[in-house]
Amino acid sequence: MPTVEAQRVVPVPPEVAFAISQTTGVTRLRWDRFIVEQYHLDGATAAAKGVRTRTRQRFGLTMVSRYVSFRPPTSVGFAMERGPWFFAKMGGGWRFEPLAGDPGHTLATWRYNFGCRPAWLAPLAERIGTVLLQREIERRIDGFAAGCSDPLVLAAVGSAADSEEPPTPAG
């Protein structure tokens, strides 16, 4: 199964990076240009293991995914339940680690794996998909890195921390 990965160093500690990665609504759209809409399903109001989300990507593709892991402030993982016809399966995870020697910075690592269908087309589709998905993941993590320096995004996360209520997350 093909895997794509992107890493960036961001100028915030892991707990802030994690909180930014889980923002929703207007705050999320400030940094995440990959999506145009994302929300929790089944009455969930916050991310947690087992929570499902629906995401619509900027080209109109939609996916329903489930959090398979949720470990603030270090990592989050998802698996696709329903998505574009050409994905047989897809999953991913985001990891946030303190940068060695610099506790105010975080190494963000985003990794995705996928398989394509139909089986007879998968070898070619997966080669093409790897190139396209890698480009999208690089753009998305660049947006995340910019969000980690955006005063409005930082204020939104800080406001939630100050009130002792976590930001409403979506992965």
KAQUI-V648125 format. One line per field, one symbol per residue. phi: phi as a letter, one per 40 degrees, with the letter a starting at -180 (. if undefined). Layout:
phi = ???
This chain:
phi = .cbbabbacbcbcdccdccccbcbgdccccbbccbbaaacbggcbacadgcbbbbbcccgcbabbbccaabcbbaabbbcbaaddcccaaaaabbbbccdgaccbbccbbbbbabbbcdccddcdccccccccdccccccccccdcccbcdccccccccccccgbccccab
